[in-house]
Amino acid sequence: MKKVLDAVPSGYLVDANWLTSHGIAYETFRDYVKRGWLERVHRGVFRRPAPSPSASSTIDWKVCLLSMQHIMRHDIHVGGTAALSQQGHDHYLRLGSKAQVWIYGDTIPNWLTKLQLDASVETRKTTLFDDPALALTKEEFNSTNALPWDWRLRMSAPERAVMEAMDELPGQETFHNLDKIFEGLTTLRPKTIAALLHSCRKIKVRRLFFVFADRHDHPWRKHLDPDDFNLGSGDRALVKGGRIHPGYRIMVPHEFAESDSEIGT
C-alpha cells in the first residue's frame, strides 16, 4: 500500500474513490489518518501531509485541480476568465485572494465546491460546444518519471476561454471586463476561432463574439466572415435598458452598439 501512497506527492489530494480503486479499503482510511500517512480535508477527500505543514487550512486551488487531473484523472478543465488569466490575459482582471475559477466537466465530484480553497469555484457542464475537447490545451498527463512541478493544468485555449466567458454575460461576467480582455487578444488563431464558432451551440455567443471582434478589429478579424456561421435570425434580448446591435441584432450596452459614425462624433 505504501507504493500506492507514494504516487501522491506531498500536499496533493486523493478521494475515497481513487483509494478504493487502488485496493485500499474504506475501513483502513482511519488507520492511515491515525498513522499520519493521510490527513482528512473533507468527507471522502484526503491530502498527503507536507513535510512542513502550513498553519493555514486553506488549499491551493491549483494543487487541487492538478490532483484531480493528474492523479485522480477527472475529465475537467479550467475555462473562462480563469483560463485567460493563467495564460497572461489578466491585465484587467481583479484576481485577489478569492479569485473566481471556472471549472468545466460533466462528472465533477460534489466535494470540489465544498473544499476550503483559496479561490471561489464555479462549475459548468461542457455543453457549450458540440466537441467538448475542442481547443483545450494538450498537456501530457504524468508519466512514470514526471515530477509534480512539471504538471500543467488542462485549460481552455484563449479562443475557447473567451467564448466561455461570453456565455456568462451578463449575469456572471461584465461587458466592461470582457471588453478590456478582448483588447489584448491580438494573436488569436482564425482557424481555431472558426472551428469553435461552428461547434458552438449558442447563437448568443456567436453574435457576441463578432460584436467584440468588430469593436477591436484585431488583424485576425479579416480572416473571419460572419456569413460563414449560423448567427440565427431575429433580435435577441440580453441586457435590460440596452440597445440592439445594428449588425448582429443582439441587445447590448449602448456603447457596444454604436456605429463607426457615432463613435467618431
PyRosetta script that sets phi, psi and omega in degrees:
from pyrosetta import init, pose_from_sequence

init()
pose = pose_from_sequence("MKKVLDAVPSGYLVDANWLTSHGIAYETFRDYVKRGWLERVHRGVFRRPAPSPSASSTIDWKVCLLSMQHIMRHDIHVGGTAALSQQGHDHYLRLGSKAQVWIYGDTIPNWLTKLQLDASVETRKTTLFDDPALALTKEEFNSTNALPWDWRLRMSAPERAVMEAMDELPGQETFHNLDKIFEGLTTLRPKTIAALLHSCRKIKVRRLFFVFADRHDHPWRKHLDPDDFNLGSGDRALVKGGRIHPGYRIMVPHEFAESDSEIGT")
pose.set_psi(1, -26.7)
pose.set_omega(1, 179.6)
pose.set_phi(2, -60.9)
pose.set_psi(2, -36.0)
pose.set_omega(2, 178.9)
pose.set_phi(3, -62.3)
pose.set_psi(3, -37.2)
pose.set_omega(3, 178.3)
pose.set_phi(4, -63.7)
pose.set_psi(4, -48.5)
pose.set_omega(4, -178.2)
pose.set_phi(5, -67.8)
pose.set_psi(5, -30.4)
pose.set_omega(5, 178.7)
pose.set_phi(6, -66.1)
pose.set_psi(6, -16.3)
pose.set_omega(6, 177.0)
pose.set_phi(7, -76.6)
pose.set_psi(7, -8.4)
pose.set_omega(7, -179.9)
pose.set_phi(8, -106.9)
pose.set_psi(8, 110.7)
pose.set_omega(8, -179.0)
pose.set_phi(9, -64.4)
pose.set_psi(9, 157.8)
pose.set_omega(9, 178.2)
pose.set_phi(10, -57.4)
pose.set_psi(10, 132.8)
pose.set_omega(10, 178.5)
pose.set_phi(11, 88.3)
pose.set_psi(11, -9.4)
pose.set_omega(11, -178.5)
pose.set_phi(12, -94.0)
pose.set_psi(12, 164.3)
pose.set_omega(12, -170.2)
pose.set_phi(13, -111.8)
pose.set_psi(13, 153.5)
pose.set_omega(13, 167.1)
pose.set_phi(14, -141.8)
pose.set_psi(14, 158.2)
pose.set_omega(14, 177.5)
pose.set_phi(15, -112.7)
pose.set_psi(15, 175.0)
pose.set_omega(15, -176.6)
pose.set_phi(16, -60.5)
pose.set_psi(16, -37.6)
pose.set_omega(16, -179.9)
pose.set_phi(17, -62.1)
pose.set_psi(17, -41.1)
pose.set_omega(17, 179.3)
pose.set_phi(18, -66.1)
pose.set_psi(18, -43.0)
pose.set_omega(18, -178.7)
pose.set_phi(19, -63.4)
pose.set_psi(19, -45.7)
pose.set_omega(19, -179.2)
pose.set_phi(20, -67.3)
pose.set_psi(20, -33.0)
pose.set_omega(20, 179.0)
pose.set_phi(21, -68.7)
pose.set_psi(21, -16.6)
pose.set_omega(21, 177.0)
pose.set_phi(22, -104.7)
pose.set_psi(22, 19.7)
pose.set_omega(22, 171.6)
pose.set_phi(23, 86.5)
pose.set_psi(23, 11.0)
pose.set_omega(23, 178.5)
pose.set_phi(24, -98.4)
pose.set_psi(24, 116.3)
pose.set_omega(24, -174.1)
pose.set_phi(25, -74.9)
pose.set_psi(25, 154.1)
pose.set_omega(25, -179.7)
pose.set_phi(26, -53.6)
pose.set_psi(26, -41.8)
pose.set_omega(26, -173.8)
pose.set_phi(27, -68.3)
pose.set_psi(27, -13.2)
pose.set_omega(27, 179.9)
pose.set_phi(28, -92.2)
pose.set_psi(28, -10.7)
pose.set_omega(28, -178.0)
pose.set_phi(29, -57.4)
pose.set_psi(29, -46.5)
pose.set_omega(29, -177.2)
pose.set_phi(30, -62.0)
pose.set_psi(30, -38.1)
pose.set_omega(30, 179.4)
pose.set_phi(31, -66.3)
pose.set_psi(31, -39.6)
pose.set_omega(31, 178.3)
pose.set_phi(32, -63.3)
pose.set_psi(32, -40.3)
pose.set_omega(32, 177.5)
pose.set_phi(33, -65.3)
pose.set_psi(33, -43.2)
pose.set_omega(33, -180.0)
pose.set_phi(34, -61.6)
pose.set_psi(34, -37.2)
pose.set_omega(34, -179.2)
pose.set_phi(35, -79.0)
pose.set_psi(35, -8.0)
pose.set_omega(35, -180.0)
pose.set_phi(36, 83.9)
pose.set_psi(36, 11.9)
pose.set_omega(36, 178.4)
pose.set_phi(37, -79.6)
pose.set_psi(37, -26.8)
pose.set_omega(37, 177.3)
pose.set_phi(38, -137.7)
pose.set_psi(38, 155.1)
pose.set_omega(38, 169.5)
pose.set_phi(39, -127.2)
pose.set_psi(39, 137.3)
pose.set_omega(39, -176.4)
pose.set_phi(40, -82.2)
pose.set_psi(40, 124.9)
pose.set_omega(40, 178.1)
pose.set_phi(41, -107.8)
pose.set_psi(41, -17.5)
pose.set_omega(41, 175.6)
pose.set_phi(42, -167.3)
pose.set_psi(42, 165.5)
pose.set_omega(42, 179.6)
pose.set_phi(43, -58.0)
pose.set_psi(43, 117.8)
pose.set_omega(43, 178.7)
pose.set_phi(44, 81.2)
pose.set_psi(44, 7.6)
pose.set_omega(44, 179.9)
pose.set_phi(45, -129.3)
pose.set_psi(45, 131.7)
pose.set_omega(45, -173.8)
pose.set_phi(46, -131.6)
pose.set_psi(46, 155.3)
pose.set_omega(46, 178.5)
pose.set_phi(47, -125.6)
pose.set_psi(47, 141.0)
pose.set_omega(47, 170.5)
pose.set_phi(48, -73.0)
pose.set_psi(48, 124.4)
pose.set_omega(48, -178.1)
pose.set_phi(49, -60.3)
pose.set_psi(49, 142.0)
pose.set_omega(49, 175.5)
pose.set_phi(50, -84.1)
pose.set_psi(50, 152.7)
pose.set_omega(50, 179.1)
pose.set_phi(51, -57.6)
pose.set_psi(51, -36.5)
pose.set_omega(51, 177.9)
pose.set_phi(52, -121.3)
pose.set_psi(52, 87.0)
pose.set_omega(52, -174.9)
pose.set_phi(53, -57.6)
pose.set_psi(53, 140.2)
pose.set_omega(53, 176.8)
pose.set_phi(54, -79.9)
pose.set_psi(54, 148.4)
pose.set_omega(54, 178.1)
pose.set_phi(55, -71.7)
pose.set_psi(55, -20.9)
pose.set_omega(55, -179.3)
pose.set_phi(56, -84.4)
pose.set_psi(56, 142.3)
pose.set_omega(56, 177.2)
pose.set_phi(57, -92.3)
pose.set_psi(57, -0.1)
pose.set_omega(57, -179.2)
pose.set_phi(58, -75.0)
pose.set_psi(58, 139.7)
pose.set_omega(58, -178.1)
pose.set_phi(59, -101.8)
pose.set_psi(59, 133.7)
pose.set_omega(59, 175.7)
pose.set_phi(60, -63.7)
pose.set_psi(60, 124.2)
pose.set_omega(60, -175.7)
pose.set_phi(61, -63.5)
pose.set_psi(61, -31.5)
pose.set_omega(61, 179.3)
pose.set_phi(62, -69.0)
pose.set_psi(62, -40.2)
pose.set_omega(62, 176.9)
pose.set_phi(63, -62.0)
pose.set_psi(63, -41.3)
pose.set_omega(63, 178.6)
pose.set_phi(64, -61.4)
pose.set_psi(64, -47.7)
pose.set_omega(64, -178.3)
pose.set_phi(65, -67.9)
pose.set_psi(65, -39.9)
pose.set_omega(65, 177.0)
pose.set_phi(66, -62.7)
pose.set_psi(66, -38.8)
pose.set_omega(66, 176.8)
pose.set_phi(67, -61.6)
pose.set_psi(67, -42.5)
pose.set_omega(67, -178.6)
pose.set_phi(68, -67.8)
pose.set_psi(68, -39.3)
pose.set_omega(68, -176.3)
pose.set_phi(69, -80.1)
pose.set_psi(69, -45.9)
pose.set_omega(69, -170.3)
pose.set_phi(70, -94.5)
pose.set_psi(70, -24.8)
pose.set_omega(70, -179.8)
pose.set_phi(71, -103.4)
pose.set_psi(71, -57.5)
pose.set_omega(71, -177.0)
pose.set_phi(72, -81.7)
pose.set_psi(72, -13.7)
pose.set_omega(72, 175.1)
pose.set_phi(73, 61.2)
pose.set_psi(73, 40.4)
pose.set_omega(73, 173.0)
pose.set_phi(74, -74.5)
pose.set_psi(74, 137.9)
pose.set_omega(74, -179.1)
pose.set_phi(75, -84.1)
pose.set_psi(75, 80.6)
pose.set_omega(75, -178.0)
pose.set_phi(76, -134.6)
pose.set_psi(76, 160.2)
pose.set_omega(76, 174.2)
pose.set_phi(77, -147.5)
pose.set_psi(77, 157.2)
pose.set_omega(77, 174.6)
pose.set_phi(78, -85.1)
pose.set_psi(78, 134.2)
pose.set_omega(78, -177.6)
pose.set_phi(79, -138.1)
pose.set_psi(79, -170.3)
pose.set_omega(79, 176.8)
pose.set_phi(80, 58.9)
pose.set_psi(80, -148.0)
pose.set_omega(80, -176.6)
pose.set_phi(81, -65.6)
pose.set_psi(81, -24.9)
pose.set_omega(81, 177.0)
pose.set_phi(82, -65.0)
pose.set_psi(82, -42.0)
pose.set_omega(82, 177.7)
pose.set_phi(83, -67.1)
pose.set_psi(83, -39.1)
pose.set_omega(83, 177.4)
pose.set_phi(84, -61.6)
pose.set_psi(84, -41.7)
pose.set_omega(84, 179.6)
pose.set_phi(85, -62.4)
pose.set_psi(85, -44.8)
pose.set_omega(85, -177.8)
pose.set_phi(86, -65.8)
pose.set_psi(86, -18.4)
pose.set_omega(86, -179.5)
pose.set_phi(87, -107.3)
pose.set_psi(87, 19.9)
pose.set_omega(87, 170.7)
pose.set_phi(88, 92.2)
pose.set_psi(88, 5.6)
pose.set_omega(88, -179.4)
pose.set_phi(89, -102.4)
pose.set_psi(89, 54.0)
pose.set_omega(89, -173.7)
pose.set_phi(90, -123.1)
pose.set_psi(90, 21.5)
pose.set_omega(90, -176.3)
pose.set_phi(91, -61.7)
pose.set_psi(91, -28.3)
pose.set_omega(91, -176.7)
pose.set_phi(92, -114.3)
pose.set_psi(92, 8.0)
pose.set_omega(92, -178.5)
pose.set_phi(93, -90.8)
pose.set_psi(93, 138.2)
pose.set_omega(93, 178.3)
pose.set_phi(94, -94.4)
pose.set_psi(94, 92.1)
pose.set_omega(94, -176.8)
pose.set_phi(95, -109.4)
pose.set_psi(95, 88.1)
pose.set_omega(95, 178.7)
pose.set_phi(96, -86.0)
pose.set_psi(96, -157.9)
pose.set_omega(96, -177.7)
pose.set_phi(97, -67.3)
pose.set_psi(97, -19.0)
pose.set_omega(97, 176.8)
pose.set_phi(98, -118.7)
pose.set_psi(98, 63.7)
pose.set_omega(98, -179.8)
pose.set_phi(99, -63.9)
pose.set_psi(99, 153.4)
pose.set_omega(99, 176.2)
pose.set_phi(100, -88.5)
pose.set_psi(100, 123.8)
pose.set_omega(100, -179.4)
pose.set_phi(101, -120.6)
pose.set_psi(101, 126.1)
pose.set_omega(101, -178.7)
pose.set_phi(102, -100.5)
pose.set_psi(102, 120.9)
pose.set_omega(102, -178.8)
pose.set_phi(103, -115.0)
pose.set_psi(103, 127.8)
pose.set_omega(103, -177.6)
pose.set_phi(104, -112.9)
pose.set_psi(104, 136.0)
pose.set_omega(104, 178.3)
pose.set_phi(105, 175.0)
pose.set_psi(105, 155.7)
pose.set_omega(105, -177.8)
pose.set_phi(106, -97.0)
pose.set_psi(106, -12.7)
pose.set_omega(106, 178.6)
pose.set_phi(107, -134.5)
pose.set_psi(107, 53.7)
pose.set_omega(107, 180.0)
pose.set_phi(108, -75.3)
pose.set_psi(108, 127.4)
pose.set_omega(108, -179.4)
pose.set_phi(109, -64.1)
pose.set_psi(109, 145.0)
pose.set_omega(109, -176.3)
pose.set_phi(110, -61.9)
pose.set_psi(110, -26.3)
pose.set_omega(110, -174.8)
pose.set_phi(111, -72.0)
pose.set_psi(111, -16.7)
pose.set_omega(111, -175.5)
pose.set_phi(112, -57.1)
pose.set_psi(112, -48.9)
pose.set_omega(112, -175.9)
pose.set_phi(113, -77.1)
pose.set_psi(113, -3.6)
pose.set_omega(113, -179.7)
pose.set_phi(114, -100.7)
pose.set_psi(114, -8.1)
pose.set_omega(114, 178.9)
pose.set_phi(115, -74.8)
pose.set_psi(115, 153.7)
pose.set_omega(115, 177.5)
pose.set_phi(116, -87.6)
pose.set_psi(116, 85.8)
pose.set_omega(116, -177.6)
pose.set_phi(117, -97.2)
pose.set_psi(117, 165.3)
pose.set_omega(117, 176.8)
pose.set_phi(118, -90.0)
pose.set_psi(118, 23.9)
pose.set_omega(118, 176.6)
pose.set_phi(119, -150.3)
pose.set_psi(119, 157.7)
pose.set_omega(119, 175.9)
pose.set_phi(120, -91.9)
pose.set_psi(120, 118.7)
pose.set_omega(120, -173.6)
pose.set_phi(121, -99.7)
pose.set_psi(121, 131.9)
pose.set_omega(121, 171.9)
pose.set_phi(122, -118.6)
pose.set_psi(122, 134.0)
pose.set_omega(122, -178.5)
pose.set_phi(123, -109.5)
pose.set_psi(123, 147.0)
pose.set_omega(123, 178.7)
pose.set_phi(124, -140.6)
pose.set_psi(124, 152.3)
pose.set_omega(124, 171.7)
pose.set_phi(125, -78.0)
pose.set_psi(125, 162.1)
pose.set_omega(125, 179.5)
pose.set_phi(126, -93.7)
pose.set_psi(126, 54.6)
pose.set_omega(126, -174.9)
pose.set_phi(127, -101.3)
pose.set_psi(127, -1.8)
pose.set_omega(127, -176.3)
pose.set_phi(128, -70.9)
pose.set_psi(128, -29.8)
pose.set_omega(128, -176.5)
pose.set_phi(129, -121.8)
pose.set_psi(129, 145.9)
pose.set_omega(129, 175.4)
pose.set_phi(130, -60.9)
pose.set_psi(130, -38.6)
pose.set_omega(130, 177.1)
pose.set_phi(131, -99.9)
pose.set_psi(131, 103.2)
pose.set_omega(131, -174.4)
pose.set_phi(132, -67.9)
pose.set_psi(132, -15.0)
pose.set_omega(132, -178.1)
pose.set_phi(133, -103.6)
pose.set_psi(133, 3.5)
pose.set_omega(133, -176.3)
pose.set_phi(134, -67.6)
pose.set_psi(134, 132.4)
pose.set_omega(134, 175.6)
pose.set_phi(135, 59.9)
pose.set_psi(135, 39.0)
pose.set_omega(135, 168.6)
pose.set_phi(136, -100.0)
pose.set_psi(136, 146.3)
pose.set_omega(136, 177.9)
pose.set_phi(137, -61.8)
pose.set_psi(137, 138.0)
pose.set_omega(137, -176.3)
pose.set_phi(138, -100.3)
pose.set_psi(138, 86.9)
pose.set_omega(138, 178.2)
pose.set_phi(139, -99.7)
pose.set_psi(139, 136.7)
pose.set_omega(139, 175.5)
pose.set_phi(140, -73.5)
pose.set_psi(140, 124.4)
pose.set_omega(140, 177.1)
pose.set_phi(141, -70.8)
pose.set_psi(141, 157.7)
pose.set_omega(141, -165.7)
pose.set_phi(142, -55.0)
pose.set_psi(142, 132.2)
pose.set_omega(142, 173.9)
pose.set_phi(143, -95.0)
pose.set_psi(143, -175.0)
pose.set_omega(143, -174.6)
pose.set_phi(144, -65.6)
pose.set_psi(144, -25.2)
pose.set_omega(144, -177.7)
pose.set_phi(145, -110.1)
pose.set_psi(145, 8.5)
pose.set_omega(145, 178.9)
pose.set_phi(146, -77.4)
pose.set_psi(146, 142.7)
pose.set_omega(146, -179.7)
pose.set_phi(147, -105.8)
pose.set_psi(147, 151.8)
pose.set_omega(147, -174.7)
pose.set_phi(148, -55.2)
pose.set_psi(148, -35.4)
pose.set_omega(148, -178.6)
pose.set_phi(149, -73.4)
pose.set_psi(149, -6.9)
pose.set_omega(149, 173.6)
pose.set_phi(150, -94.0)
pose.set_psi(150, -7.9)
pose.set_omega(150, -179.2)
pose.set_phi(151, -70.0)
pose.set_psi(151, 146.8)
pose.set_omega(151, 178.3)
pose.set_phi(152, -126.7)
pose.set_psi(152, 146.5)
pose.set_omega(152, 176.6)
pose.set_phi(153, -71.1)
pose.set_psi(153, 136.1)
pose.set_omega(153, 171.4)
pose.set_phi(154, -81.9)
pose.set_psi(154, 128.3)
pose.set_omega(154, -175.5)
pose.set_phi(155, -149.6)
pose.set_psi(155, 170.5)
pose.set_omega(155, 176.8)
pose.set_phi(156, -72.7)
pose.set_psi(156, 137.2)
pose.set_omega(156, 169.1)
pose.set_phi(157, -63.5)
pose.set_psi(157, 158.7)
pose.set_omega(157, -176.7)
pose.set_phi(158, -53.2)
pose.set_psi(158, -37.2)
pose.set_omega(158, -179.8)
pose.set_phi(159, -60.8)
pose.set_psi(159, -42.0)
pose.set_omega(159, 179.0)
pose.set_phi(160, -76.3)
pose.set_psi(160, -41.4)
pose.set_omega(160, -176.1)
pose.set_phi(161, -60.1)
pose.set_psi(161, -40.4)
pose.set_omega(161, -178.1)
pose.set_phi(162, -69.3)
pose.set_psi(162, -31.5)
pose.set_omega(162, 175.9)
pose.set_phi(163, -71.4)
pose.set_psi(163, -37.7)
pose.set_omega(163, 175.1)
pose.set_phi(164, -61.4)
pose.set_psi(164, -39.4)
pose.set_omega(164, 178.4)
pose.set_phi(165, -66.4)
pose.set_psi(165, -39.9)
pose.set_omega(165, 178.7)
pose.set_phi(166, -62.9)
pose.set_psi(166, -32.0)
pose.set_omega(166, 178.2)
pose.set_phi(167, -63.3)
pose.set_psi(167, -21.3)
pose.set_omega(167, -179.3)
pose.set_phi(168, -88.8)
pose.set_psi(168, -4.2)
pose.set_omega(168, 175.9)
pose.set_phi(169, -73.9)
pose.set_psi(169, 141.8)
pose.set_omega(169, -3.6)
pose.set_phi(170, -99.5)
pose.set_psi(170, 4.5)
pose.set_omega(170, -172.1)
pose.set_phi(171, -73.9)
pose.set_psi(171, -45.8)
pose.set_omega(171, -173.3)
pose.set_phi(172, -109.1)
pose.set_psi(172, -12.8)
pose.set_omega(172, 176.1)
pose.set_phi(173, -130.1)
pose.set_psi(173, 164.6)
pose.set_omega(173, -179.9)
pose.set_phi(174, -116.5)
pose.set_psi(174, 149.1)
pose.set_omega(174, 177.2)
pose.set_phi(175, -61.0)
pose.set_psi(175, -40.2)
pose.set_omega(175, -178.4)
pose.set_phi(176, -61.9)
pose.set_psi(176, -45.2)
pose.set_omega(176, -178.9)
pose.set_phi(177, -63.7)
pose.set_psi(177, -46.6)
pose.set_omega(177, -179.3)
pose.set_phi(178, -68.1)
pose.set_psi(178, -31.9)
pose.set_omega(178, 177.6)
pose.set_phi(179, -62.7)
pose.set_psi(179, -42.9)
pose.set_omega(179, 178.7)
pose.set_phi(180, -67.4)
pose.set_psi(180, -38.1)
pose.set_omega(180, 177.3)
pose.set_phi(181, -65.5)
pose.set_psi(181, -46.1)
pose.set_omega(181, -177.4)
pose.set_phi(182, -61.7)
pose.set_psi(182, -30.5)
pose.set_omega(182, 178.5)
pose.set_phi(183, -57.3)
pose.set_psi(183, -31.9)
pose.set_omega(183, -178.5)
pose.set_phi(184, -93.6)
pose.set_psi(184, -0.7)
pose.set_omega(184, -177.1)
pose.set_phi(185, -87.6)
pose.set_psi(185, 64.4)
pose.set_omega(185, -173.7)
pose.set_phi(186, -85.0)
pose.set_psi(186, -12.6)
pose.set_omega(186, -172.5)
pose.set_phi(187, -119.4)
pose.set_psi(187, 26.2)
pose.set_omega(187, 177.0)
pose.set_phi(188, -64.1)
pose.set_psi(188, 154.1)
pose.set_omega(188, -176.2)
pose.set_phi(189, -97.3)
pose.set_psi(189, 117.4)
pose.set_omega(189, -176.5)
pose.set_phi(190, -56.8)
pose.set_psi(190, -40.7)
pose.set_omega(190, -179.3)
pose.set_phi(191, -64.9)
pose.set_psi(191, -38.3)
pose.set_omega(191, 177.8)
pose.set_phi(192, -68.0)
pose.set_psi(192, -42.0)
pose.set_omega(192, 177.1)
pose.set_phi(193, -59.6)
pose.set_psi(193, -46.2)
pose.set_omega(193, -178.7)
pose.set_phi(194, -60.8)
pose.set_psi(194, -44.5)
pose.set_omega(194, 178.8)
pose.set_phi(195, -61.3)
pose.set_psi(195, -40.7)
pose.set_omega(195, 179.8)
pose.set_phi(196, -67.8)
pose.set_psi(196, -42.1)
pose.set_omega(196, 179.9)
pose.set_phi(197, -64.1)
pose.set_psi(197, -37.7)
pose.set_omega(197, 176.7)
pose.set_phi(198, -68.0)
pose.set_psi(198, -34.1)
pose.set_omega(198, -178.0)
pose.set_phi(199, -83.2)
pose.set_psi(199, -20.1)
pose.set_omega(199, -175.6)
pose.set_phi(200, -65.9)
pose.set_psi(200, 134.9)
pose.set_omega(200, -176.3)
pose.set_phi(201, -92.3)
pose.set_psi(201, -3.8)
pose.set_omega(201, -174.3)
pose.set_phi(202, -117.6)
pose.set_psi(202, 120.9)
pose.set_omega(202, 175.6)
pose.set_phi(203, -58.2)
pose.set_psi(203, -39.6)
pose.set_omega(203, 179.8)
pose.set_phi(204, -52.3)
pose.set_psi(204, -48.4)
pose.set_omega(204, -176.2)
pose.set_phi(205, -68.8)
pose.set_psi(205, -40.5)
pose.set_omega(205, 179.3)
pose.set_phi(206, -61.6)
pose.set_psi(206, -45.5)
pose.set_omega(206, -179.6)
pose.set_phi(207, -65.8)
pose.set_psi(207, -44.5)
pose.set_omega(207, -179.3)
pose.set_phi(208, -61.9)
pose.set_psi(208, -37.0)
pose.set_omega(208, -179.7)
pose.set_phi(209, -58.7)
pose.set_psi(209, -43.4)
pose.set_omega(209, -179.3)
pose.set_phi(210, -73.8)
pose.set_psi(210, -27.6)
pose.set_omega(210, 173.6)
pose.set_phi(211, -59.5)
pose.set_psi(211, -49.3)
pose.set_omega(211, 179.8)
pose.set_phi(212, -70.2)
pose.set_psi(212, -39.5)
pose.set_omega(212, -178.0)
pose.set_phi(213, -63.0)
pose.set_psi(213, -43.0)
pose.set_omega(213, 178.7)
pose.set_phi(214, -67.8)
pose.set_psi(214, -36.4)
pose.set_omega(214, -177.7)
pose.set_phi(215, -63.2)
pose.set_psi(215, -37.0)
pose.set_omega(215, -176.3)
pose.set_phi(216, -102.1)
pose.set_psi(216, -24.1)
pose.set_omega(216, 172.5)
pose.set_phi(217, 49.5)
pose.set_psi(217, 52.9)
pose.set_omega(217, 175.6)
pose.set_phi(218, -68.8)
pose.set_psi(218, 161.1)
pose.set_omega(218, -176.9)
pose.set_phi(219, -54.5)
pose.set_psi(219, -32.9)
pose.set_omega(219, -178.4)
pose.set_phi(220, -70.5)
pose.set_psi(220, -16.1)
pose.set_omega(220, -176.3)
pose.set_phi(221, -61.5)
pose.set_psi(221, -35.7)
pose.set_omega(221, -175.8)
pose.set_phi(222, -66.2)
pose.set_psi(222, -13.4)
pose.set_omega(222, 179.4)
pose.set_phi(223, -89.9)
pose.set_psi(223, 2.1)
pose.set_omega(223, -177.4)
pose.set_phi(224, -120.9)
pose.set_psi(224, 127.3)
pose.set_omega(224, 177.2)
pose.set_phi(225, -108.7)
pose.set_psi(225, 116.9)
pose.set_omega(225, -179.1)
pose.set_phi(226, -56.0)
pose.set_psi(226, -27.9)
pose.set_omega(226, -179.6)
pose.set_phi(227, -67.8)
pose.set_psi(227, -14.0)
pose.set_omega(227, 178.9)
pose.set_phi(228, -80.1)
pose.set_psi(228, -7.0)
pose.set_omega(228, -173.7)
pose.set_phi(229, -123.8)
pose.set_psi(229, 151.2)
pose.set_omega(229, 179.0)
pose.set_phi(230, -78.1)
pose.set_psi(230, 102.5)
pose.set_omega(230, 179.0)
pose.set_phi(231, -100.1)
pose.set_psi(231, 8.2)
pose.set_omega(231, 176.7)
pose.set_phi(232, 72.0)
pose.set_psi(232, -170.8)
pose.set_omega(232, 179.9)
pose.set_phi(233, -137.6)
pose.set_psi(233, 158.8)
pose.set_omega(233, 178.4)
pose.set_phi(234, 82.1)
pose.set_psi(234, 163.9)
pose.set_omega(234, -179.9)
pose.set_phi(235, -78.0)
pose.set_psi(235, 148.8)
pose.set_omega(235, 178.8)
pose.set_phi(236, -122.9)
pose.set_psi(236, 125.5)
pose.set_omega(236, 175.5)
pose.set_phi(237, -80.4)
pose.set_psi(237, 144.3)
pose.set_omega(237, 178.5)
pose.set_phi(238, -142.7)
pose.set_psi(238, -50.4)
pose.set_omega(238, -179.2)
pose.set_phi(239, -120.5)
pose.set_psi(239, 145.1)
pose.set_omega(239, 177.0)
pose.set_phi(240, -76.5)
pose.set_psi(240, 140.5)
pose.set_omega(240, 177.4)
pose.set_phi(241, 70.7)
pose.set_psi(241, 17.3)
pose.set_omega(241, -179.5)
pose.set_phi(242, -92.8)
pose.set_psi(242, -151.4)
pose.set_omega(242, -176.9)
pose.set_phi(243, -146.5)
pose.set_psi(243, 141.6)
pose.set_omega(243, 178.9)
pose.set_phi(244, -72.3)
pose.set_psi(244, 126.1)
pose.set_omega(244, 177.9)
pose.set_phi(245, -64.7)
pose.set_psi(245, 129.4)
pose.set_omega(245, -174.6)
pose.set_phi(246, -64.6)
pose.set_psi(246, -25.8)
pose.set_omega(246, -177.9)
pose.set_phi(247, -96.2)
pose.set_psi(247, -38.9)
pose.set_omega(247, -171.1)
pose.set_phi(248, -113.1)
pose.set_psi(248, 4.3)
pose.set_omega(248, 168.0)
pose.set_phi(249, 52.4)
pose.set_psi(249, 45.5)
pose.set_omega(249, 174.1)
pose.set_phi(250, -131.6)
pose.set_psi(250, 139.5)
pose.set_omega(250, -176.0)
pose.set_phi(251, -77.9)
pose.set_psi(251, 121.8)
pose.set_omega(251, -177.3)
pose.set_phi(252, -133.4)
pose.set_psi(252, 168.4)
pose.set_omega(252, 174.0)
pose.set_phi(253, -54.8)
pose.set_psi(253, 150.4)
pose.set_omega(253, -172.0)
pose.set_phi(254, -51.5)
pose.set_psi(254, -43.3)
pose.set_omega(254, -175.2)
pose.set_phi(255, -66.9)
pose.set_psi(255, -20.0)
pose.set_omega(255, 179.7)
pose.set_phi(256, -86.4)
pose.set_psi(256, -7.2)
pose.set_omega(256, -179.7)
pose.set_phi(257, -109.8)
pose.set_psi(257, 8.3)
pose.set_omega(257, -179.4)
pose.set_phi(258, -73.0)
pose.set_psi(258, 141.5)
pose.set_omega(258, 175.4)
pose.set_phi(259, -82.6)
pose.set_psi(259, 169.1)
pose.set_omega(259, 179.6)
pose.set_phi(260, -58.4)
pose.set_psi(260, -39.0)
pose.set_omega(260, -178.0)
pose.set_phi(261, -67.0)
pose.set_psi(261, -35.9)
pose.set_omega(261, 180.0)
pose.set_phi(262, -71.1)
pose.set_psi(262, -36.6)
pose.set_omega(262, 179.9)
pose.set_phi(263, -64.7)
pose.set_psi(263, -33.8)
pose.set_omega(263, -177.0)
pose.set_phi(264, -81.2)
pose.set_psi(264, -7.9)
pose.set_omega(264, -178.3)
pose.set_phi(265, -86.6)
pose.dump_pdb("model.pdb")
